[in-house]
């Protein structure tokens, strides 16, 4: 699997100690190097045209480009004079990721800053430009599926495509934490009704719950939607070692989930799939998950606890099934 990266991603910093920091990518690169996988690195070139306006308003882009030292949401999402240009380079990485996927080259894009909390005219949650949403629009296909496995609901992505039947958005996330959106009955509106799928897990949900969501919700809906491209918002902050959320997924579960989605892509859309990094703040587990996904060989993993063996998220999956059964055969 190819890995998309650009050194410019390391230049984005928030003041003080912040969970979304360059060390996240540094650790991934070190891990990949230790496994002789850095040979798979490819680097995006800056996009000449402004593809960000495929999803973002001109007013928002103009405001973001002129900010020099401010916050988008209280004290979490800092904007410096360099932020806009670095965020545009992350978008360039997303575009390259889509191009590679369309050429049937599976890839993971190590994008910073992340993007799935950025809406058409707002940012927040460490996000400025919505990388994966821009990538979906750039693909210019009739049916694109976005599967968001970050532990925070991708409210920006959801909002952007809430009325769009051409982009299926599926999210598994921890219910009740930032940004507070993504309830099971939020299924889209107008012509997009039924194409917004949320599985809001309760605290403690982990490996068996994710497997259930894959079997009962994600697999059947993807098959019925028949996407031409699958894009994955890859956040690992639902890991049991990550203190940012209260889920309990293991490293192996994330790797297995990635493999399951890749298998579905092979079956449904000729292997056209890419993974774009969102969150994940426990750096050692983040690094081993990415390495495990990139490697063609099984890895010795450090974070292997299976805390949720009894489907703690079963009720959440049932709620989603009840909310979506009128639109999909579940």
C-alpha positions in Angstrom: 0.0 0.0 0.0 1.3 3.5 -0.9 1.7 6.2 1.7 1.1 9.8 0.9 3.0 12.4 3.0 4.5 15.9 2.6 7.1 17.5 4.9 4.9 20.6 5.0 2.4 18.7 7.2 5.0 18.8 10.0 5.0 22.6 10.1 1.5 22.8 11.5 1.5 23.5 15.2 -0.9 24.6 17.9 0.5 26.7 20.8 1.5 24.8 24.0 0.9 21.1 24.5 -1.7 19.9 22.0 -2.8 16.4 21.1 -2.9 17.1 17.3 0.9 17.6 16.9 3.6 16.8 14.4 4.9 14.0 16.5 2.0 11.9 15.4 3.4 11.7 11.9 7.0 11.4 13.1 6.1 8.3 15.0 4.4 6.8 12.0 7.3 7.5 9.7 9.7 6.0 12.2 7.6 2.9 12.5 7.4 2.5 8.7 11.1 3.0 8.4 11.7 0.2 11.0 9.7 -2.1 8.8 11.4 -0.9 5.6 8.1 0.5 4.4 9.2 4.1 3.7 10.0 3.1 0.1 6.2 3.3 -0.4 6.1 7.1 0.3 4.8 9.4 -2.4 4.6 13.2 -2.2 1.8 15.4 -3.5 2.4 18.6 -5.5 0.5 21.7 -4.7 -2.8 21.9 -6.6 -2.8 25.0 -8.8 -6.5 25.5 -8.9 -8.5 26.1 -5.8 -10.3 22.8 -5.4 -11.3 23.7 -1.8 -14.2 25.7 -3.2 -15.7 22.4 -4.4 -17.1 22.2 -0.8 -16.2 25.4 1.0 -17.7 28.9 0.5 -15.6 31.7 -0.9 -16.3 33.7 2.2 -15.0 31.1 4.5 -11.9 30.5 2.4 -11.2 34.2 2.2 -11.6 34.6 6.0 -9.3 31.6 6.7 -6.6 32.8 4.3 -6.4 36.2 6.1 -6.2 34.9 9.7 -2.8 35.2 11.3 -3.1 34.4 15.0 -6.6 33.4 16.2 -8.8 30.4 17.1 -11.7 29.0 15.2 -13.4 27.4 18.2 -12.4 28.7 21.6 -9.0 27.3 22.4 -8.7 24.1 20.3 -8.2 25.1 16.7 -5.4 27.6 16.3 -4.9 29.5 13.0 -1.5 31.0 12.2 -0.3 32.8 9.2 0.8 29.5 7.7 -2.2 27.4 8.5 -4.2 28.0 5.3 -1.3 27.1 3.0 -0.5 24.0 5.0 -4.2 23.0 5.0 -4.2 23.4 1.2 -1.2 21.1 1.0 -3.3 18.5 3.0 -6.0 19.0 0.4 -3.4 18.3 -2.3 -2.6 15.0 -0.5 -6.3 14.2 -0.6 -6.5 14.8 -4.3 -3.4 12.6 -4.9 -5.0 9.9 -2.7 -8.2 10.0 -4.8 -6.1 9.9 -8.0 -4.2 6.8 -6.7 -7.4 5.1 -5.7 -9.0 5.7 -9.1 -5.9 4.1 -10.6 -6.6 1.1 -8.3 -3.6 1.9 -6.0 -4.7 1.4 -2.4 -3.1 4.1 -0.2 -3.2 5.8 3.1 -2.7 9.6 3.2 -1.0 10.9 6.3 -2.7 14.3 6.2 -2.2 17.1 8.7 -4.2 19.1 9.6 -7.2 16.7 9.6 -10.5 17.7 8.0 -13.7 15.9 8.9 -15.0 18.5 11.4 -14.8 21.3 8.8 -18.1 22.3 7.1 -18.8 24.4 4.1 -18.4 27.6 6.0 -16.8 26.7 9.3 -13.8 24.9 10.9 -13.2 23.5 14.3 -12.1 20.3 16.1 -8.5 20.8 14.8 -9.9 20.9 11.2 -9.8 23.8 8.6 -10.4 22.3 5.2 -12.4 19.1 4.7 -9.8 16.9 2.9 -12.0 13.9 2.3 -15.1 15.9 1.3 -13.1 17.8 -1.2 -11.6 14.5 -2.5 -15.1 13.1 -2.9 -16.3 16.1 -4.9 -13.1 16.1 -7.0 -13.6 12.4 -7.9 -16.7 13.6 -9.9 -18.5 10.2 -9.7 -22.1 9.3 -9.4 -21.6 7.3 -6.2 -18.9 7.8 -3.6 -19.0 6.2 -0.2 -17.2 7.8 2.8 -16.8 5.5 5.8 -15.7 7.5 8.9 -14.2 5.4 11.7 -12.8 8.3 13.7 -14.2 8.2 17.2 -15.6 11.7 16.8 -18.5 12.2 14.5 -17.4 13.9 11.3 -20.0 16.7 11.5 -18.4 18.7 8.7 -18.5 15.8 6.2 -22.0 14.9 7.3 -23.3 18.5 6.9 -21.7 18.9 3.5 -23.4 15.8 2.0 -26.6 15.8 4.1 -28.8 16.4 1.1 -26.6 14.6 -1.5 -27.6 11.0 -2.6 -24.4 10.7 -4.6 -22.2 10.6 -1.5 -23.1 8.0 1.1 -21.7 9.0 4.5 -21.3 6.3 7.2 -19.9 7.1 10.6 -19.1 5.0 13.7 -18.3 7.2 16.7 -18.5 7.6 20.4 -21.9 9.1 21.3 -22.1 12.2 23.5 -18.6 13.6 23.0 -17.4 16.4 20.7 -19.0 17.6 18.4 -22.2 16.2 19.9 -23.8 15.3 16.5 -24.3 12.0 14.7 -27.4 10.5 16.3 -28.9 7.4 14.6 -32.0 9.2 13.5 -30.0 11.9 11.6 -30.4 10.1 8.2 -30.1 13.0 5.8 -32.7 15.2 4.2 -34.5 15.9 0.9 -33.0 13.8 -1.9 -30.2 12.7 0.5 -32.5 11.1 3.0 -31.2 7.7 3.9 -27.7 8.4 2.7 -26.4 9.6 6.1 -25.7 6.7 8.4 -24.7 7.0 12.0 -23.7 4.3 14.5 -23.2 6.3 17.8 -21.5 3.8 20.1 -21.9 3.9 23.9 -18.9 4.1 26.2 -16.8 1.0 26.2 -17.8 -0.3 22.8 -14.9 -1.9 21.1 -13.9 -4.8 18.8 -17.0 -7.0 18.9 -19.2 -3.9 18.5 -17.3 -2.7 15.5 -17.4 -6.1 13.9 -21.2 -6.1 14.5 -21.6 -2.7 12.9 -19.5 -3.9 9.9 -21.7 -7.0 9.5 -25.1 -5.5 10.1 -24.8 -2.0 8.8 -21.7 -1.1 6.8 -21.4 -4.2 4.6 -25.1 -4.4 3.5 -25.5 -0.7 2.9 -22.3 -0.5 0.9 -23.4 -3.5 -1.2 -26.7 -1.9 -1.9 -25.2 1.5 -2.7 -22.6 0.0 -5.0 -20.0 2.8 -4.8 -17.6 3.6 -7.5 -15.0 4.7 -4.9 -14.7 4.2 -1.1 -12.9 6.9 0.9 -12.1 6.2 4.6 -11.8 8.8 7.3 -9.2 7.0 9.3 -9.2 8.1 12.9 -7.7 5.8 15.6 -8.8 7.8 18.6 -11.3 5.0 19.5 -8.4 2.9 20.6 -8.5 1.7 24.2 -5.1 3.4 24.9 -6.3 6.8 23.5 -7.7 9.0 26.3 -9.5 11.4 23.9 -12.6 9.1 23.8 -14.2 6.3 25.7 -14.2 3.5 23.2 -12.1 0.4 23.5 -11.0 -0.8 20.0 -7.7 -2.6 19.7 -5.0 -2.1 17.1 -6.0 -5.4 15.5 -9.6 -4.3 15.2 -8.5 -1.2 13.3 -6.3 -3.2 10.9 -9.1 -5.8 10.4 -11.6 -3.0 9.7 -9.3 -1.5 7.1 -8.9 -5.0 5.5 -12.6 -5.6 5.5 -13.3 -2.2 3.7 -10.5 -3.0 1.2 -12.1 -6.4 0.5 -15.4 -4.7 -0.1 -13.7 -2.2 -2.4 -12.2 -5.1 -4.3 -15.6 -6.6 -4.7 -17.7 -3.5 -5.3 -15.5 -0.9 -7.1 -12.4 -2.6 -8.5 -10.3 -2.0 -5.5 -10.7 1.8 -5.5 -10.2 2.8 -1.9 -8.1 5.3 0.0 -7.7 6.0 3.7 -7.2 9.6 4.9 -5.9 10.3 8.4 -8.1 12.1 10.8 -7.6 11.7 14.5 -5.6 9.4 16.7 -3.7 10.8 19.7 -2.1 7.9 21.5 1.0 7.9 19.3 2.3 4.4 19.7 -1.0 2.7 18.8 -1.5 5.2 15.9 1.9 4.3 14.5 1.4 0.5 14.7 -2.1 0.7 13.2 -0.9 2.6 10.2 2.1 0.3 9.8 -0.1 -2.7 10.1 -2.4 -1.4 7.4 0.5 -0.6 5.1 2.5 -3.8 5.6 1.8 -6.8 3.4 2.9 -9.1 6.2 1.3 -9.7 9.6 2.9 -7.6 12.4 3.6 -8.2 16.0 1.3 -5.8 17.7 1.7 -4.2 21.2 -1.8 -3.1 21.8 -3.9 -6.2 21.5 -6.4 -6.2 24.4 -9.9 -7.2 23.4 -11.8 -5.3 26.1 -15.3 -5.5 24.4 -16.0 -9.2 23.8 -19.8 -8.9 24.4 -21.0 -6.4 21.9 -21.5 -3.4 24.2 -22.5 -1.4 21.2 -25.3 -3.9 20.1 -28.1 -1.5 21.1 -26.5 1.3 19.1 -26.4 -1.0 16.0 -30.0 -1.9 16.6 -31.0 1.8 16.9 -29.2 2.5 13.6 -30.9 -0.5 11.9 -34.3 0.8 13.1 -33.6 4.3 11.8 -32.4 3.1 8.3 -34.4 -0.1 7.6 -36.9 1.9 5.5 -34.1 2.9 3.1 -31.9 -0.2 3.1 -32.5 -3.9 3.4 -31.0 -4.5 6.8 
